[in-house]
Amino acid sequence: MHTARLSMLCRRVWIRRYLNEGGLKQIEGLLALAGYHLLGDSGYPCRQWLFTSYLHPLPGPQLNYNRALKKTRDVMRRFPILQADIQLKPERKLLSGFRLDLGPLKEPLGFIRVLEWVFTIFAFATTGGYSGTTQILVKCVGEELKTVGARFSYPFRLSSYGPFMVPACNSSAANATYLQGDYSSSAEFYVSVGVLGFLYCTATLVLYLGYQHVYREGRGPIFDLLVTAAFAFLWLVSSSAWGKGLTDVKWATNPGHLVEACQPQCLPGEYPSMGKLNASVIFGFLNLILWAGNCWFIFKETPFHKDSNPATTMEGGVPSS
């Protein structure tokens, strides 16, 4: 009985919001023309075609009206066909119009989604837009110091860059040298998760701000919870994999490691700047925290979340049994 009462309360709140948003305006004229009326309690808005009870009835006609209304509604509860919900097809719901409401941005659900949208952009942009150069110095006796640079970038298939030519001291010919290693799998996986997360954040923000009524009516919160939890797991896996891949990229492009093949005439040159790539890993784990934390706020929007102290329902001054 307690669970059924809570379910009825949640259903009443949803229908009241739907009425306030004008969801039944399309049938208001038909109800008035045909002379039909709907029955509700004091929680519903006041309409000409909707019978609602007095919230604080006075003794006499108002209290008698509330009792008669309650008896009628009790009879309808015994026949489920009389209290069937008025439902619209999904395509009709979408065609009901874009209703811009910035209210969700003031709540954790919408605010955290905006943060996710921003940090996913930072995550894949700092990785996909990276380009760096590693240098070694060649010093031959009686000659000027020569600088040899090797340029590399995303997706870090290092063996595909080059060759970079290292001059030989005792010969006019130069040695063709390549960077070693292919670390594209972890980098591309990380960027793919970021791009997909960005697209999903964009879609859900449009849903939150423009189609909140569609989101809450169906299984939107449940689907949102499952996808958000999946992205939290993907951020954990991709960030860990890319962190390991970045460590390998640093080792493969370290000038101190590159000069081992041409000593003693080669010296380490300028190290490549890895600040953006270090930041990308940090953004990945920040996204993990945001997406995992947002699961709780989305869970509170689902039917699985139960209020520990549900409010008792009143039907126009007459307590419901």
Rosetta silent file (secondary structure, phi, psi, omega in degrees, C-alpha in Angstrom):
SEQUENCE: MHTARLSMLCRRVWIRRYLNEGGLKQIEGLLALAGYHLLGDSGYPCRQWLFTSYLHPLPGPQLNYNRALKKTRDVMRRFPILQADIQLKPERKLLSGFRLDLGPLKEPLGFIRVLEWVFTIFAFATTGGYSGTTQILVKCVGEELKTVGARFSYPFRLSSYGPFMVPACNSSAANATYLQGDYSSSAEFYVSVGVLGFLYCTATLVLYLGYQHVYREGRGPIFDLLVTAAFAFLWLVSSSAWGKGLTDVKWATNPGHLVEACQPQCLPGEYPSMGKLNASVIFGFLNLILWAGNCWFIFKETPFHKDSNPATTMEGGVPSS
SCORE:     score description
SCORE:     0.000 S_00000001
   1 L     0.000  -39.356  179.802    0.000    0.000    0.000 S_00000001
   2 H   -64.058  -42.277  179.567    2.855    2.366    0.824 S_00000001
   3 H   -66.491  -40.641  179.410    4.516    1.730   -2.555 S_00000001
   4 H   -64.289  -38.222  179.639    1.234    2.158   -4.416 S_00000001
   5 H   -66.634  -39.811  177.745    0.566    5.458   -2.655 S_00000001
   6 H   -65.207  -40.886  178.175    4.028    6.740   -3.567 S_00000001
   7 H   -62.484  -39.252  178.889    3.520    5.680   -7.185 S_00000001
   8 H   -65.834  -37.322  178.718    0.191    7.524   -7.267 S_00000001
   9 H   -64.864  -45.547  179.254    1.841   10.638   -5.863 S_00000001
  10 H   -62.330  -40.425  179.155    4.588   10.589   -8.510 S_00000001
  11 H   -64.310  -39.347  179.969    1.985   10.046  -11.227 S_00000001
  12 H   -65.299  -40.960  178.922   -0.092   12.967   -9.929 S_00000001
  13 H   -63.272  -41.217 -179.570    2.946   15.273   -9.940 S_00000001
  14 H   -64.119  -46.078 -178.435    3.752   14.289  -13.542 S_00000001
  15 H   -66.469  -37.536  179.114    0.195   14.877  -14.808 S_00000001
  16 H   -63.156  -41.631  177.139   -0.039   18.194  -12.967 S_00000001
  17 H   -64.461  -39.449 -179.559    3.184   19.368  -14.625 S_00000001
  18 H   -64.104  -38.917  178.216    1.907   18.160  -17.983 S_00000001
  19 H   -68.338  -41.848 -179.939   -1.309   20.170  -17.554 S_00000001
  20 H   -63.616  -31.497 -179.666    0.563   23.282  -16.478 S_00000001
  21 L   -81.269   -0.198  177.583    2.753   23.016  -19.571 S_00000001
  22 L    82.836   24.133 -176.939   -0.330   22.996  -21.770 S_00000001
  23 L   -67.162  -24.123 -179.091   -0.048   19.369  -22.838 S_00000001
  24 L  -105.292   16.269  178.001   -3.840   18.909  -23.063 S_00000001
  25 H   -63.200  -26.371 -177.073   -4.665   22.149  -24.857 S_00000001
  26 H   -69.500  -19.670  179.615   -5.178   20.127  -28.010 S_00000001
  27 H  -112.863   -0.074 -177.790   -8.255   18.404  -26.505 S_00000001
  28 H   -60.493  -43.820 -179.325   -9.588   21.256  -24.361 S_00000001
  29 H   -64.495  -38.107  179.714  -11.882   22.490  -27.122 S_00000001
  30 H   -66.391  -39.221  179.257  -13.235   19.014  -27.783 S_00000001
  31 H   -64.282  -43.746 -179.319  -14.037   18.452  -24.100 S_00000001
  32 H   -66.964  -38.520 -177.789  -15.872   21.765  -23.825 S_00000001
  33 H   -69.544  -38.981 -177.704  -17.780   21.204  -27.067 S_00000001
  34 H   -83.976  -12.903 -179.830  -18.887   17.683  -26.184 S_00000001
  35 L    82.244   17.336  178.804  -19.752   18.576  -22.606 S_00000001
  36 L   -90.214  157.649  177.949  -17.321   16.091  -21.072 S_00000001
  37 L  -138.436  152.775  174.442  -15.268   16.712  -17.935 S_00000001
  38 E  -103.437  153.317 -179.885  -12.232   15.145  -16.295 S_00000001
  39 E  -108.312  136.264  177.813  -11.953   14.360  -12.585 S_00000001
  40 L  -146.821 -176.721  175.647   -8.946   15.325  -10.462 S_00000001
  41 L  -111.692 -167.041 -174.275   -7.993   16.322   -6.937 S_00000001
  42 L   -70.508  -10.235 -179.914   -6.715   19.582   -5.457 S_00000001
  43 L   -79.078  -13.695 -177.562   -3.250   18.992   -6.885 S_00000001
  44 L   -90.259  155.573  178.344   -4.360   19.666  -10.458 S_00000001
  45 L   -69.673  160.058 -178.545   -4.700   23.144  -12.011 S_00000001
  46 L   -81.442  120.939  177.066   -8.080   24.812  -12.276 S_00000001
  47 E  -136.697  155.220  179.295   -9.714   24.316  -15.702 S_00000001
  48 L   -65.740  -30.322 -177.241  -13.272   24.622  -16.944 S_00000001
  49 L   -98.883   11.543 -176.431  -13.243   21.022  -18.136 S_00000001
  50 E  -127.917  117.446  177.510  -11.536   19.610  -15.031 S_00000001
  51 E   -83.809  118.543  177.118  -13.366   18.954  -11.750 S_00000001
  52 L  -123.925  157.967 -177.354  -10.991   19.483   -8.803 S_00000001
  53 L   -89.086  160.535  175.169  -11.638   19.465   -5.081 S_00000001
  54 L   -72.787  135.097  179.938  -11.345   22.347   -2.641 S_00000001
  55 L   -70.344  -42.294  177.986   -7.994   22.396   -0.858 S_00000001
  56 L  -127.770   80.812 -173.664   -9.497   23.781    2.373 S_00000001
  57 L   -72.485  143.660  174.519  -13.265   23.151    2.118 S_00000001
  58 L   -87.212  151.482  177.836  -15.708   24.979    4.322 S_00000001
  59 L   -59.350  141.205 -179.165  -18.455   23.015    6.087 S_00000001
  60 L   112.858 -135.890 -175.433  -21.532   22.691    3.948 S_00000001
  61 H   -58.015  -40.855 -176.959  -21.645   22.655    0.122 S_00000001
  62 H   -65.446  -43.595  178.645  -17.858   22.683   -0.370 S_00000001
  63 H   -67.637  -39.209  177.164  -17.254   19.735    1.941 S_00000001
  64 H   -63.186  -38.483  177.892  -20.209   17.849    0.442 S_00000001
  65 H   -63.057  -44.594  179.109  -18.803   18.515   -3.045 S_00000001
  66 H   -60.705  -42.637 -179.665  -15.403   17.123   -2.020 S_00000001
  67 H   -65.425  -42.062  178.100  -16.980   13.993   -0.586 S_00000001
  68 H   -64.200  -40.055  178.695  -19.086   13.412   -3.694 S_00000001
  69 H   -64.855  -41.030  179.629  -16.050   13.924   -5.917 S_00000001
  70 H   -64.586  -41.248  178.790  -14.015   11.500   -3.831 S_00000001
  71 H   -62.439  -40.600  178.895  -16.744    8.853   -3.995 S_00000001
  72 H   -63.899  -41.869  179.705  -16.898    9.207   -7.777 S_00000001
  73 H   -68.673  -33.969  176.178  -13.131    8.858   -8.088 S_00000001
  74 H   -64.084  -38.328  176.612  -13.188    5.807   -5.804 S_00000001
  75 H   -63.775  -40.662 -179.147  -15.705    4.184   -8.122 S_00000001
  76 H   -65.854  -31.618 -179.929  -13.467    4.918  -11.118 S_00000001
  77 H   -65.862  -25.771 -179.686  -10.502    3.294   -9.378 S_00000001
  78 L   -75.826  -14.129  179.911  -12.428    0.020   -9.287 S_00000001
  79 L  -125.280   94.376 -174.456  -12.632    0.070  -13.091 S_00000001
  80 H   -55.237  -28.365 -176.984   -9.134    0.645  -14.585 S_00000001
  81 H   -67.007  -24.255 -179.407  -10.547    1.320  -18.044 S_00000001
  82 H   -79.394  -15.929 -177.544  -12.214    4.481  -16.703 S_00000001
  83 H  -117.484   26.484  179.602   -8.916    5.951  -15.441 S_00000001
  84 L   -64.689  141.318  179.682   -6.676    5.155  -18.396 S_00000001
  85 L   -70.111  147.349  172.224   -3.996    7.726  -19.088 S_00000001
  86 L   -86.498  113.503 -174.974   -4.243    9.933  -22.146 S_00000001
  87 L  -118.500  148.729  177.110   -1.050    9.143  -24.070 S_00000001
  88 L  -110.643  151.726  174.694    0.431   10.556  -27.200 S_00000001
  89 L   -65.825  150.679 -178.501    2.558    8.777  -29.711 S_00000001
  90 H   -53.808  -40.027 -178.572    6.305    9.540  -29.399 S_00000001
  91 H   -67.549  -31.640  177.905    6.339   11.444  -32.686 S_00000001
  92 H   -70.266  -33.904  178.539    3.404   13.581  -31.509 S_00000001
  93 H   -64.588  -41.350  179.578    5.268   14.357  -28.292 S_00000001
  94 H   -67.747  -33.048 -179.606    8.278   15.581  -30.234 S_00000001
  95 L   -78.725   -3.800 -179.608    6.016   17.657  -32.463 S_00000001
  96 L   -69.734  -10.025  172.011    4.493   19.305  -29.384 S_00000001
  97 L   116.176  148.430  175.434    7.186   21.931  -29.686 S_00000001
  98 L   -80.239  119.211 -178.011   10.605   22.989  -28.442 S_00000001
  99 L  -115.067   97.763 -177.099   10.132   24.574  -25.017 S_00000001
 100 L   -68.946  123.045  179.057   13.278   26.366  -23.953 S_00000001
 101 L  -141.546  112.363 -178.700   13.738   26.178  -20.193 S_00000001
 102 L   -84.196    3.328 -179.661   17.088   27.122  -18.610 S_00000001
 103 H   -57.925  -42.354 -179.960   15.952   25.861  -15.233 S_00000001
 104 H   -59.013  -23.446  178.528   17.802   22.504  -15.488 S_00000001
 105 H   -68.616  -20.621  177.760   21.115   24.404  -15.738 S_00000001
 106 H   -85.415   -7.059  178.743   20.557   25.557  -12.150 S_00000001
 107 L  -102.939  156.157 -179.701   20.266   21.949  -11.007 S_00000001
 108 H   -56.740  -34.316 -178.113   23.186   19.488  -10.637 S_00000001
 109 H   -58.896  -48.532 -178.826   21.836   17.354  -13.488 S_00000001
 110 H   -80.165  -37.823 -177.527   22.159   20.107  -16.081 S_00000001
 111 H   -65.186  -43.352  179.384   25.125   21.970  -14.580 S_00000001
 112 H   -67.123  -33.762  177.997   27.330   18.868  -14.425 S_00000001
 113 H   -63.902  -36.559  176.384   26.338   17.998  -17.994 S_00000001
 114 H   -64.835  -42.628  177.250   27.636   21.396  -19.127 S_00000001
 115 H   -61.378  -40.995  177.094   30.930   20.713  -17.308 S_00000001
 116 H   -61.566  -41.275  179.800   31.146   17.334  -19.030 S_00000001
 117 H   -60.522  -42.512 -178.694   30.548   19.028  -22.375 S_00000001
 118 H   -69.845  -46.641 -174.643   33.414   21.471  -21.747 S_00000001
 119 H   -72.536  -27.571  174.295   35.911   18.941  -20.378 S_00000001
 120 H   -67.100  -36.105  176.352   35.301   16.446  -23.189 S_00000001
 121 H   -63.201  -46.050  178.765   36.245   19.191  -25.659 S_00000001
 122 H   -61.310  -37.977 -175.422   39.444   19.886  -23.723 S_00000001
 123 H   -64.778  -53.823 -176.098   40.235   16.161  -23.547 S_00000001
 124 H   -80.114  -23.360  179.683   40.110   15.320  -27.254 S_00000001
 125 H   -72.247  -41.183 -179.910   41.325   18.751  -28.437 S_00000001
 126 H   -67.525  -25.841  179.192   44.550   18.649  -26.389 S_00000001
 127 H   -88.725  -51.569 -176.278   45.308   15.173  -27.759 S_00000001
 128 H   -68.960  -22.932 -178.824   44.113   15.411  -31.356 S_00000001
 129 L   -98.488   14.228 -175.485   45.660   18.838  -31.919 S_00000001
 130 L   -82.591  143.498  172.235   49.140   18.011  -30.618 S_00000001
 131 E  -151.280  129.937 -177.128   52.313   18.416  -32.652 S_00000001
 132 E  -139.620  170.687 -179.262   55.852   18.352  -31.268 S_00000001
 133 E  -137.554  132.505  172.758   59.520   18.176  -32.263 S_00000001
 134 E  -109.556  146.412 -173.155   62.423   16.329  -30.687 S_00000001
 135 E  -131.309  146.694  169.495   66.008   17.369  -31.432 S_00000001
 136 E  -128.051  153.667 -179.170   69.488   15.920  -31.251 S_00000001
 137 E  -110.235  135.319  179.744   72.780   17.763  -31.706 S_00000001
 138 E  -114.184  120.927 -177.651   75.642   16.458  -33.879 S_00000001
 139 L  -120.606  110.337  177.413   79.129   17.710  -33.033 S_00000001
 140 L  -105.093  152.168 -177.448   81.992   16.782  -35.323 S_00000001
 141 L   -65.687  127.978  178.263   85.593   17.805  -34.755 S_00000001
 142 L    78.236    7.233 -179.387   86.371   21.087  -36.477 S_00000001
 143 L  -123.776  161.003  178.412   82.762   21.632  -37.560 S_00000001
 144 L   -72.562  154.748  178.977   79.874   23.670  -36.276 S_00000001
 145 L   -68.390  127.314 -177.583   77.246   22.118  -34.050 S_00000001
 146 E  -108.566  141.297  179.825   74.396   20.799  -36.183 S_00000001
 147 E  -109.678  128.881  178.444   70.773   20.430  -35.045 S_00000001
 148 E  -118.837  124.256 -178.132   68.602   17.602  -36.317 S_00000001
 149 E  -115.641  143.877  176.762   64.885   17.718  -35.567 S_00000001
 150 E  -123.240  120.176 -176.411   62.212   15.035  -35.866 S_00000001
 151 E   -97.290  140.597  178.871   58.607   16.186  -35.947 S_00000001
 152 E  -145.089  162.083 -177.399   55.702   13.998  -34.784 S_00000001
 153 E  -159.202 -178.789  175.589   52.002   14.495  -34.029 S_00000001
 154 L   -63.147  136.764   15.032   48.709   12.738  -33.358 S_00000001
 155 L   -97.143   21.175  171.916   47.955    9.807  -33.777 S_00000001
 156 L    68.907   41.011  165.285   51.576    9.037  -32.792 S_00000001
 157 E   -86.991   82.890 -167.815   52.508    6.434  -35.390 S_00000001
 158 H   -62.888  -33.023 -178.009   56.111    7.451  -34.824 S_00000001
 159 H   -69.038  -15.413  179.558   57.607    5.088  -37.401 S_00000001
 160 H   -86.181   -7.234  178.621   55.623    6.870  -40.151 S_00000001
 161 L   -97.009  135.063  178.783   57.383   10.185  -39.495 S_00000001
 162 L   117.354 -165.300    5.090   60.725   10.773  -41.127 S_00000001
 163 L   -80.136  158.208  170.089   63.259    9.861  -41.911 S_00000001
 164 E  -105.887  134.660 -169.758   65.345   12.530  -40.248 S_00000001
 165 E   -90.106  122.195  178.505   68.863   12.675  -41.570 S_00000001
 166 E  -103.770  114.274 -178.028   71.756   12.494  -39.101 S_00000001
 167 E   -66.080  144.697  177.307   75.032   13.696  -40.706 S_00000001
 168 L   -97.322  139.907 -174.899   78.087   11.456  -40.351 S_00000001
 169 L   -72.455  -33.954 -175.308   81.348   13.089  -39.267 S_00000001
 170 L  -101.621   13.979 -178.164   83.663   11.011  -41.462 S_00000001
 171 L  -151.038  153.914  177.743   81.456   10.916  -44.540 S_00000001
 172 L   -79.835  -16.327  179.858   79.445   13.261  -46.672 S_00000001
 173 L   -79.180  155.169  178.739   76.480   10.889  -46.561 S_00000001
 174 E  -114.317  149.127 -179.681   73.846   11.161  -43.847 S_00000001
 175 E   -89.317  125.879  177.669   72.230    8.351  -41.922 S_00000001
 176 E   -79.425  121.863 -176.396   68.464    8.005  -42.351 S_00000001
 177 E  -125.600  142.232 -179.654   66.932    7.533  -38.929 S_00000001
 178 L  -120.287  149.675  168.303   63.311    6.898  -37.905 S_00000001
 179 L   -72.973  149.526 -175.291   61.438    7.258  -34.669 S_00000001
 180 L  -112.176  139.376  173.780   60.342    3.896  -33.339 S_00000001
 181 L   116.970  148.171  175.939   56.933    2.813  -32.050 S_00000001
 182 E  -130.826  107.866 -176.844   53.215    2.957  -32.878 S_00000001
 183 L  -117.917   30.924 -175.865   51.032    4.298  -30.068 S_00000001
 184 H   -75.525  -27.728 -174.611   48.034    5.256  -32.169 S_00000001
 185 H   -62.642  -48.955 -178.811   45.603    2.702  -30.708 S_00000001
 186 H   -69.288  -36.965 -179.735   45.415    4.203  -27.222 S_00000001
 187 H   -68.379  -44.118 -179.681   45.437    7.784  -28.541 S_00000001
 188 H   -68.727  -35.731  176.684   42.678    7.179  -31.094 S_00000001
 189 H   -63.744  -42.870  179.569   40.573    5.277  -28.560 S_00000001
 190 H   -63.796  -45.860  179.593   40.878    8.164  -26.106 S_00000001
 191 H   -65.478  -37.997  179.298   39.944   10.772  -28.724 S_00000001
 192 H   -62.886  -42.350  177.325   37.012    8.650  -29.929 S_00000001
 193 H   -61.736  -40.563  178.943   35.594    8.464  -26.401 S_00000001
 194 H   -64.001  -43.721 -179.331   35.961   12.236  -26.122 S_00000001
 195 H   -66.610  -43.541  178.657   34.196   12.942  -29.411 S_00000001
 196 H   -64.541  -39.143  176.884   31.344   10.542  -28.640 S_00000001
 197 H   -64.041  -38.080  177.244   31.005   12.049  -25.162 S_00000001
 198 H   -63.295  -44.331  179.773   30.838   15.524  -26.670 S_00000001
 199 H   -64.953  -39.893 -179.604   28.078   14.470  -29.079 S_00000001
 200 H   -68.628  -40.199  176.824   26.107   12.788  -26.309 S_00000001
 201 H   -61.340  -41.573  178.866   26.415   15.823  -24.031 S_00000001
 202 H   -61.671  -45.250 -178.985   25.185   18.055  -26.847 S_00000001
 203 H   -64.609  -43.831 -177.882   22.168   15.827  -27.501 S_00000001
 204 H   -71.035  -32.030  176.482   21.209   15.524  -23.833 S_00000001
 205 H   -65.805  -39.796  174.606   21.577   19.259  -23.227 S_00000001
 206 H   -61.705  -39.650  179.185   19.117   19.900  -26.068 S_00000001
 207 H   -67.117  -43.262 -179.686   16.816   17.342  -24.460 S_00000001
 208 H   -62.692  -44.680 -170.806   17.172   18.865  -20.985 S_00000001
 209 H   -88.123  -24.564 -175.685   16.582   22.449  -22.109 S_00000001
 210 H  -116.769  -25.071 -176.835   14.050   21.990  -24.890 S_00000001
 211 L  -131.206   45.337 -179.018   12.297   18.679  -24.421 S_00000001
 212 H   -60.326  -35.511 -179.263   12.261   18.204  -20.665 S_00000001
 213 H   -66.575  -36.555  177.296    8.659   16.991  -20.828 S_00000001
 214 H   -71.552  -38.993 -179.294    9.610   14.240  -23.295 S_00000001
 215 H   -60.830  -43.011 -174.557   12.680   13.296  -21.240 S_00000001
 216 H   -85.158  -21.521 -176.796   10.723   12.784  -18.016 S_00000001
 217 H   -72.149  -43.069 -176.090    7.632   11.159  -19.504 S_00000001
 218 L   -95.340 -142.974 -179.585    9.287    8.071  -20.938 S_00000001
 219 L   -98.288   27.148 -179.181   12.353    6.082  -20.020 S_00000001
 220 H   -56.138  -50.224 -179.601   14.703    8.971  -20.683 S_00000001
 221 H   -61.090  -36.798 -179.746   16.303    9.044  -17.207 S_00000001
 222 H   -66.748  -46.443  177.473   16.898    5.269  -17.241 S_00000001
 223 H   -61.760  -41.770  179.313   18.549    5.386  -20.675 S_00000001
 224 H   -61.629  -41.131  179.772   20.536    8.452  -19.629 S_00000001
 225 H   -63.597  -44.612 -178.789   21.765    6.663  -16.497 S_00000001
 226 H   -64.926  -43.569 -178.853   22.931    3.600  -18.419 S_00000001
 227 H   -68.148  -40.624  179.645   24.754    5.623  -21.080 S_00000001
 228 H   -64.158  -41.732  177.183   26.371    7.927  -18.509 S_00000001
 229 H   -63.842  -38.433  177.334   27.605    4.940  -16.479 S_00000001
 230 H   -63.897  -41.228  177.956   29.000    3.389  -19.677 S_00000001
 231 H   -66.446  -35.748  176.588   30.859    6.606  -20.496 S_00000001
 232 H   -60.412  -42.472  177.202   32.290    6.738  -16.971 S_00000001
 233 H   -65.324  -41.838  179.302   33.733    3.250  -17.527 S_00000001
 234 H   -63.933  -37.686  177.644   35.052    4.232  -20.972 S_00000001
 235 H   -64.838  -37.712  177.763   36.762    7.292  -19.513 S_00000001
 236 H   -62.786  -47.834 -177.145   38.458    5.070  -16.914 S_00000001
 237 H   -68.458  -47.866 -175.431   39.715    2.619  -19.535 S_00000001
 238 H   -68.436  -38.615  179.554   40.698    5.169  -22.186 S_00000001
 239 H   -67.129  -39.895  177.866   42.428    7.544  -19.757 S_00000001
 240 H   -66.038  -43.760 -179.973   44.439    4.710  -18.228 S_00000001
 241 H   -65.030  -42.407 -179.647   45.405    3.373  -21.656 S_00000001
 242 H   -70.211  -32.630  175.278   46.339    6.808  -22.959 S_00000001
 243 H   -61.287  -42.659  176.103   48.359    7.550  -19.807 S_00000001
 244 H   -66.980  -41.445  178.458   50.431    4.431  -20.476 S_00000001
 245 H   -62.455  -38.756  179.108   50.669    5.325  -24.175 S_00000001
 246 H   -64.801  -37.806  176.173   51.865    8.835  -23.348 S_00000001
 247 H   -59.913  -41.419  179.053   54.621    7.395  -21.152 S_00000001
 248 H   -69.043  -37.121  177.251   55.802    5.310  -24.106 S_00000001
 249 H   -63.022  -42.090  179.235   55.648    8.322  -26.452 S_00000001
 250 H   -61.633  -41.709 -179.571   57.814   10.328  -24.064 S_00000001
 251 H   -68.250  -41.114 -176.864   60.395    7.548  -23.932 S_00000001
 252 H   -70.212  -24.922 -178.661   60.429    7.036  -27.724 S_00000001
 253 L  -106.895    9.664  178.605   60.917   10.770  -28.420 S_00000001
 254 L   -71.639  120.863  179.824   63.365   11.469  -25.593 S_00000001
 255 H   -57.633  -32.217  177.768   66.550   12.964  -27.106 S_00000001
 256 H   -63.840  -30.286  176.443   68.595   11.179  -24.450 S_00000001
 257 H   -80.962  -35.031 -177.057   67.318    7.867  -25.787 S_00000001
 258 H   -69.257  -32.747 -176.113   67.728    8.822  -29.462 S_00000001
 259 H   -75.512   -8.458 -179.080   71.436    9.734  -29.178 S_00000001
 260 H   -62.976  -27.418 -177.248   72.348    6.232  -27.974 S_00000001
 261 H   -82.466  -13.083 -176.511   72.515    5.066  -31.599 S_00000001
 262 L  -132.613   25.525  174.721   74.997    7.741  -32.770 S_00000001
 263 L   -72.650  151.634   13.858   77.298    8.431  -29.845 S_00000001
 264 L   -96.858   -3.247 -174.845   79.824    9.905  -29.236 S_00000001
 265 L   -78.241  -11.780 -177.875   79.243   12.648  -31.780 S_00000001
 266 E   -99.468  141.374  178.262   75.509   13.064  -30.882 S_00000001
 267 E  -128.547  150.619  176.990   74.238   15.030  -27.922 S_00000001
 268 E   -63.451  136.402  177.486   70.680   15.456  -26.564 S_00000001
 269 L  -103.388 -145.601 -178.177   68.961   18.524  -27.926 S_00000001
 270 L   -73.750  132.713  179.195   65.714   20.275  -27.041 S_00000001
 271 L   -78.072  145.651  177.828   63.089   18.048  -25.460 S_00000001
 272 L   -69.093  145.012  178.673   59.587   18.077  -26.981 S_00000001
 273 L   -76.986  122.218 -177.422   56.965   20.004  -25.060 S_00000001
 274 L  -112.898   15.814 -176.542   54.508   17.561  -23.491 S_00000001
 275 H   -60.221  -44.220 -178.780   52.396   20.022  -21.510 S_00000001
 276 H   -64.923  -39.896 -179.515   49.277   19.605  -23.673 S_00000001
 277 H   -69.545  -37.515  175.012   49.491   15.825  -23.576 S_00000001
 278 H   -61.249  -40.895  178.805   49.932   15.811  -19.800 S_00000001
 279 H   -65.291  -34.471 -178.944   46.848   18.025  -19.553 S_00000001
 280 H   -63.329  -38.899  178.056   44.893   15.649  -21.781 S_00000001
 281 H   -66.296  -39.930  178.256   45.411   12.785  -19.329 S_00000001
 282 H   -62.686  -43.723  178.314   44.317   15.027  -16.443 S_00000001
 283 H   -62.313  -33.740  178.696   41.191   16.022  -18.365 S_00000001
 284 H   -63.111  -44.523 -179.719   40.460   12.339  -18.953 S_00000001
 285 H   -75.397  -28.430  171.845   40.411   11.513  -15.249 S_00000001
 286 H   -64.745  -39.311  175.828   38.444   14.683  -14.492 S_00000001
 287 H   -63.292  -37.731  176.438   35.860   13.453  -16.975 S_00000001
 288 H   -58.126  -44.973 -179.838   35.811   10.124  -15.150 S_00000001
 289 H   -65.097  -43.717 -178.074   34.952   11.921  -11.895 S_00000001
 290 H   -65.079  -47.065 -176.469   32.284   14.085  -13.534 S_00000001
 291 H   -69.242  -39.130  178.836   30.536   11.267  -15.414 S_00000001
 292 H   -68.158  -41.027  178.856   30.644    8.883  -12.459 S_00000001
 293 H   -67.181  -33.890 -179.134   29.360   11.547  -10.061 S_00000001
 294 H   -69.111  -18.703  178.080   26.584   12.566  -12.414 S_00000001
 295 H   -59.490  -35.152 -178.982   25.219    9.011  -12.289 S_00000001
 296 H   -66.132  -43.625 -177.893   23.847    9.745   -8.815 S_00000001
 297 H   -69.939  -33.602  175.516   21.910   12.825   -9.906 S_00000001
 298 H   -71.015  -37.809  178.105   20.499   10.996  -12.941 S_00000001
 299 H   -59.000  -34.846  179.035   19.582    8.052  -10.717 S_00000001
 300 L   -67.168  -17.454  177.694   17.463   10.413   -8.603 S_00000001
 301 L   -88.352   -9.786 -176.450   15.390   11.133  -11.734 S_00000001
 302 L   -89.484  163.211  176.953   14.595    7.454  -12.322 S_00000001
 303 L   -67.612  -12.892 -179.333   11.728    5.453  -10.817 S_00000001
 304 L   -71.947  -22.775 -178.024   14.327    3.400   -8.916 S_00000001
 305 L   -81.362  125.034  179.490   14.987    6.246   -6.524 S_00000001
 306 L  -113.928  132.153  175.697   12.649    6.188   -3.545 S_00000001
 307 L   -72.547  130.416 -178.047   12.193    9.084   -1.174 S_00000001
 308 L   -67.891  -24.892  179.284   12.852    7.945    2.385 S_00000001
 309 L  -130.375   73.286 -178.749   10.079   10.217    3.692 S_00000001
 310 L   -64.829  145.057 -178.993    7.353   10.414    1.035 S_00000001
 311 L   -73.789  142.499  176.224    4.751   13.065    1.576 S_00000001
 312 L   -73.916  144.327 -176.257    1.282   11.901    2.617 S_00000001
 313 L   -95.145  144.830  176.774   -1.373   12.581    0.034 S_00000001
 314 E  -127.406  138.301  178.788   -4.496   14.614    0.609 S_00000001
 315 E  -114.524   87.339  175.461   -7.455   14.757   -1.706 S_00000001
 316 L    58.652   45.108  176.901   -9.101   18.129   -1.167 S_00000001
 317 L    86.050   -8.284  179.130   -9.134   18.031    2.622 S_00000001
 318 E  -108.579  109.810 -177.322  -10.284   14.392    2.757 S_00000001
 319 E   -58.210  137.819  179.541   -7.343   12.101    3.699 S_00000001
 320 L   -79.571  142.884 -177.556   -6.801    9.258    1.256 S_00000001
 321 L   -87.999    0.000    0.000   -7.119    5.770    2.713 S_00000001
